[in-house]
Amino acid sequence: MLSLAADTGYPGPASRTVTLWRGYPRFARTARLVQLPLPTPIIRPKTGMTICVPVMLTIRLSDRRNHVYRACQRPPSLRPVLAALCPLLAGRGFCQRYRHELKA
């Protein structure tokens, strides 16, 4: 089992949520982008200005545990997953604004 969820607005309240699971038209294509084993979240020191896509990505596997990646904690290997979810999650301007951070 695999489900993918993304919430815009992090760290504030979510303004939009998208959840994909088996049977959803884009699920198989997006699920193939998830590399297993899942990477651990990145803990960055708070220095200077860091630009991150303000989305919290939650991946749930068959172990039924949620693997949560907050905005600046996503490793680069998860960028393709977020890029695939972005058009579903927000309008075109949102994805375009963060295009450099969504490149693999």
C-alpha positions in Angstrom: 0.0 0.0 0.0 1.1 3.5 -0.7 -0.7 6.8 -0.3 0.7 10.2 -1.0 -0.6 13.5 0.5 0.5 17.0 0.1 -0.7 20.1 1.9 0.0 23.7 0.7 0.4 26.5 3.2 3.0 24.8 5.5 3.9 25.9 8.1 0.4 27.6 8.3 -2.9 25.9 7.9 -3.3 23.8 4.7 -5.1 25.7 2.0 -5.3 22.7 -0.3 -4.7 18.9 0.2 -4.3 16.2 -2.4 -4.2 12.5 -1.6 -3.4 9.8 -4.1 -4.0 6.1 -3.5 -4.2 3.0 -5.8 -7.0 3.5 -8.3 -6.4 7.2 -8.7 -5.6 8.0 -12.4 -2.2 9.5 -11.7 -1.3 7.2 -8.8 0.8 4.6 -10.6 2.9 7.1 -12.5 3.5 9.1 -9.3 4.1 6.1 -7.1 7.0 4.9 -9.4 8.8 8.1 -8.5 9.0 7.1 -4.8 12.4 5.5 -4.1 12.5 2.9 -1.4 13.7 2.8 1.2 12.4 6.2 2.0 15.1 8.7 2.9 15.2 10.4 6.3 14.2 14.0 6.5 16.9 16.6 6.2 17.6 18.7 9.3 19.0 22.0 8.1 20.6 24.5 10.5 18.7 27.8 10.6 21.2 30.0 8.8 20.6 32.5 6.1 17.6 32.4 3.8 16.5 29.0 2.3 13.8 28.8 -0.3 11.6 25.7 0.0 8.3 24.7 -1.6 5.8 25.4 1.2 4.3 21.9 1.0 4.2 19.2 3.6 4.6 15.8 1.8 3.2 12.7 3.6 4.0 9.2 2.3 2.2 6.2 3.9 3.4 2.7 3.1 2.0 -0.7 4.0 3.6 -0.5 7.5 0.8 2.1 8.1 3.3 4.7 9.4 3.3 8.2 8.0 6.6 9.4 6.7 6.3 13.2 6.8 8.6 15.7 5.0 8.1 19.3 5.8 9.0 22.1 3.4 12.8 22.3 3.9 13.2 18.7 5.1 12.6 16.9 1.8 15.7 15.3 0.3 16.4 15.9 -3.4 15.2 12.4 -4.2 11.6 13.4 -3.4 11.6 16.4 -5.7 10.1 14.4 -8.7 7.3 13.2 -6.4 6.5 16.8 -5.4 6.8 18.0 -9.0 4.2 15.4 -10.0 1.8 16.4 -7.3 2.2 20.1 -7.7 -0.2 20.6 -10.6 -2.9 18.8 -8.7 -2.2 20.7 -5.5 -2.0 24.3 -6.6 -2.5 26.5 -9.6 0.0 26.9 -12.4 1.5 30.0 -10.9 2.4 28.2 -7.7 4.3 25.4 -9.4 6.0 28.0 -11.7 7.1 30.1 -8.8 9.0 27.1 -7.3 10.2 25.5 -10.6 13.9 25.6 -9.6 13.2 23.8 -6.3 11.1 21.2 -8.1 13.8 20.2 -10.6 15.3 16.7 -10.0 
